[in-house]
Amino acid sequence: MKQAANQNALLLILTGLALISVGGLVTYAHAENAMQTVEMVKVDVQKLSTGYRTSKMIGENVVNDANETIGKVDDLIVSPDDNKSAYVILSVGGWLGMGSHLIALPYDNLRITSAKITLPSATKDGLKNLPEFKYSTT
């Protein structure tokens, strides 16, 4: 239950960051010279402060149920579509950072505790066979 709350808290953080990066809490519409505001939402900041920070997750190992390292967190991305889903970008394969490639998985697939990040039922070979993720250049 706490894990789901922590995942929801991180999703809330990522959504908030996406909103801020799109234009801040208050922006001006240049064409019409009119002020535009974003709807404010009350956040339980005490609860949120116990969530998992993106900056602390990046570079962390991801293990499977057998506690085998199967990848590393490269990034977390919020999709640009209307549902603003969160995805984890994993670096998989390779050796000492050479020959690895990136894959994208829904963030909800992860099981996160203060001790480790687990991707249940995953294998190195299974992840290496997923389509490669590439960052957009735009």
Secondary structure by P-SEA (a helix, b strand, c coil): caaaaaaaaaaaaaaaaaaaaacccccccccccbbbbcbbbbbaaaaaaacccccccccbbbbcccccccccccbbbbbccccbbbbbbbbcccccccccbbbbcccccccccccccccccccaaaaaaccccccccc
